């Protein structure tokens, strides 16, 4: 009986501690798991991403990110076609099949412009910089933590919203309650009234990990529509 009472008391204490954890504290715990040595701020590294999309050829992308130098480079190859984007301290260089000389029709057909280059820089820096990027200015983390079950597994869930100039979507980040590893993230669009549209957006399942510059990054990111669970594609970090 004594052991049962002690165990019940322990569960009560653990539950009490969990309830007191704020969203910021959960984020800090997740960052400690993924980036224990605080290397993201000085990240200077490179990696390759293979995108598998149903009924489409593989897309192989080599990526270089040097955060202290505000440098980004990507080279995507699909079949025999390559596109390269380089953003160096705000200035961009674009190449198509290894050349900066391409006509307007090629540029328009392949969206070869500096806005696209900056979009890729922000896209890859955001996704592979998570959860550390949730500390960026313009990001608002909910104080409360949600408990959700997703595909039969329990998670601690953090809600994030953004200043209008940063982004308009509402994001949810799912963390393993045992070690605070990020295992899912999900976003929704807003309707005309500014409310969350449950039929919009996507969820991304993260499996396995690759360690780059001592940062634990998701090896596999599988994308699905929220509305019907349709699989859109999978990014594989190599």
C-alpha positions in Angstrom: 0.0 0.0 0.0 2.9 2.4 0.9 4.5 1.8 -2.5 1.2 2.4 -4.3 0.7 5.7 -2.4 4.3 6.8 -3.2 3.8 6.0 -6.9 0.5 8.0 -7.0 2.3 10.9 -5.3 5.1 10.8 -7.8 2.6 10.9 -10.7 0.8 13.9 -9.1 4.1 15.7 -8.7 5.1 15.0 -12.3 1.7 16.1 -13.6 2.0 19.3 -11.5 5.5 20.1 -12.9 4.3 19.4 -16.5 1.3 21.8 -16.1 3.6 24.5 -15.0 5.9 24.2 -18.0 5.3 27.2 -20.3 5.5 27.2 -24.1 8.9 29.0 -23.9 10.3 26.4 -21.6 9.1 23.5 -23.9 10.8 25.3 -26.8 14.0 25.7 -24.8 14.0 22.0 -23.9 13.5 21.1 -27.6 16.4 23.4 -28.6 18.6 21.8 -26.0 17.8 18.4 -27.5 18.4 19.4 -31.1 21.2 21.9 -30.7 22.9 21.2 -27.3 25.9 23.3 -28.1 24.1 26.3 -29.5 25.7 25.9 -32.9 22.8 27.1 -35.1 23.7 30.8 -34.6 27.2 30.2 -36.1 26.1 27.4 -38.5 28.4 27.0 -41.5 27.7 23.7 -43.3 26.4 21.9 -46.3 24.1 18.9 -46.9 22.2 17.3 -49.7 18.4 16.8 -49.9 16.7 14.2 -52.2 13.0 15.0 -52.8 10.8 12.0 -53.7 7.5 13.1 -55.2 4.8 10.7 -56.6 4.9 10.4 -60.4 7.8 12.9 -60.7 11.5 12.5 -61.2 13.8 12.8 -58.2 15.1 16.2 -57.3 18.6 16.3 -55.8 19.6 19.5 -54.1 23.0 20.5 -52.7 22.7 23.2 -50.0 25.2 25.4 -48.3 24.3 27.7 -45.5 26.8 30.1 -43.7 24.8 32.1 -41.2 27.5 34.4 -40.0 28.3 35.5 -43.6 24.6 35.6 -44.6 25.4 33.2 -47.4 23.2 30.6 -49.1 23.7 28.4 -52.1 21.5 25.6 -53.6 21.9 23.5 -56.7 18.9 21.5 -57.7 19.2 18.8 -60.4 16.2 17.1 -62.0 17.1 14.7 -64.8 19.7 16.6 -66.8 18.6 20.1 -65.8 20.2 22.1 -63.0 19.3 25.4 -61.4 21.6 27.2 -59.0 20.8 30.0 -56.6 23.4 31.9 -54.6 22.5 34.7 -52.1 25.5 36.4 -50.6 24.8 39.3 -48.2 21.6 40.0 -50.1 23.0 39.8 -53.6 22.0 36.9 -55.8 23.5 35.0 -58.7 21.4 32.5 -60.7 22.6 29.8 -63.1 20.6 27.5 -65.4 22.5 24.4 -66.5 25.7 26.0 -65.2 25.4 29.4 -67.0 24.2 32.8 -66.0 23.3 33.5 -69.6 19.7 32.4 -70.3 16.9 34.1 -72.1 13.7 35.5 -70.6 11.5 32.6 -71.7 13.7 30.2 -69.7 13.8 32.5 -66.8 10.0 32.8 -66.7 9.4 29.1 -67.3 11.7 28.1 -64.4 11.0 31.1 -62.1 14.7 32.1 -62.2 14.7 35.4 -60.2 16.2 36.8 -57.1 12.8 36.6 -55.2 12.9 32.9 -55.8 16.5 32.7 -54.6 15.6 34.5 -51.3 12.5 32.2 -51.0 14.7 29.1 -51.1 17.2 30.7 -48.6 14.3 31.3 -46.2 12.7 28.0 -46.8 15.7 25.8 -46.2 17.0 27.9 -43.4 13.6 27.7 -41.6 12.9 24.0 -42.0 16.4 22.8 -41.2 16.9 25.4 -38.5 13.9 24.2 -36.5 13.1 24.4 -33.6 15.8 27.1 -33.1 14.2 29.3 -35.7 11.2 29.7 -33.4 13.3 32.1 -31.4 13.4 34.6 -34.4 11.9 38.0 -34.1 8.3 38.1 -35.3 7.5 34.6 -33.9 4.9 34.3 -31.2 4.9 31.2 -29.0 1.7 30.3 -27.1 2.2 30.3 -23.3 0.1 27.2 -23.0 1.1 23.7 -24.1 -1.4 21.3 -25.7 -1.5 17.6 -25.2 -2.5 15.8 -28.5 -2.5 12.3 -29.8 -1.5 12.0 -33.4 -1.6 8.7 -35.2 -1.7 6.8 -31.9 1.2 8.6 -30.2 1.1 11.3 -27.5 2.8 14.7 -27.9 3.4 18.0 -26.3 2.3 20.6 -28.8 3.4 24.1 -29.2 1.5 26.7 -31.2 3.3 29.4 -33.1 1.9 32.4 -35.0 3.8 35.2 -36.8 3.8 38.9 -37.4 2.2 39.7 -40.8 5.5 40.5 -42.5 6.9 37.1 -41.4 4.0 34.8 -42.2 0.3 34.4 -42.0 0.0 30.6 -41.3 -0.6 29.0 -37.9 1.9 26.3 -37.0 1.9 23.5 -34.5 5.0 21.7 -33.4 4.8 18.2 -31.9 7.5 17.1 -29.4 8.2 13.8 -27.9 7.3 14.2 -24.2 10.2 12.0 -23.1 13.1 13.7 -24.7 11.5 16.8 -26.4 12.6 15.7 -29.9 10.6 17.4 -32.6 8.7 14.7 -34.5 5.9 16.5 -36.4 5.0 20.0 -37.5 1.8 21.1 -39.1 0.4 24.4 -40.5 -3.0 25.8 -41.4 -4.1 28.7 -43.5 -6.6 31.3 -42.2 -10.0 31.9 -43.7 -11.3 35.4 -44.8 -12.4 36.0 -41.2 -8.9 35.3 -39.8 -9.9 32.0 -38.2 -8.0 28.7 -38.7 -9.2 26.7 -41.7 -9.0 23.0 -40.7 -9.3 21.9 -44.4 -6.1 23.8 -45.3 -2.4 23.3 -44.9 -0.2 20.3 -44.4 1.4 18.1 -41.8 5.0 16.8 -41.9 6.2 13.6 -40.3 9.8 13.6 -39.2 11.6 10.3 -38.9 15.2 9.4 -38.1 17.9 12.0 -37.6 21.1 13.2 -39.2 23.7 15.1 -37.1 25.2 18.1 -39.0 27.5 20.5 -37.1 26.4 18.8 -33.9 22.8 19.7 -34.7 20.2 16.9 -34.8 18.2 17.5 -38.0 15.3 15.3 -39.3 16.6 12.8 -41.9 13.2 12.2 -43.5 10.3 14.7 -43.9 7.2 13.3 -45.3 4.5 15.9 -46.4 0.8 15.2 -46.3 -2.4 17.3 -46.8 -4.3 17.9 -43.6 -7.7 17.5 -45.4 -7.3 14.0 -46.8 -3.8 12.7 -45.7 -2.7 12.6 -49.3 1.1 12.1 -49.5 2.8 15.0 -51.3 6.4 13.9 -51.2 9.3 13.1 -48.9 12.6 15.0 -48.4 15.5 12.8 -47.5 18.6 14.4 -45.9 21.9 12.9 -47.1 
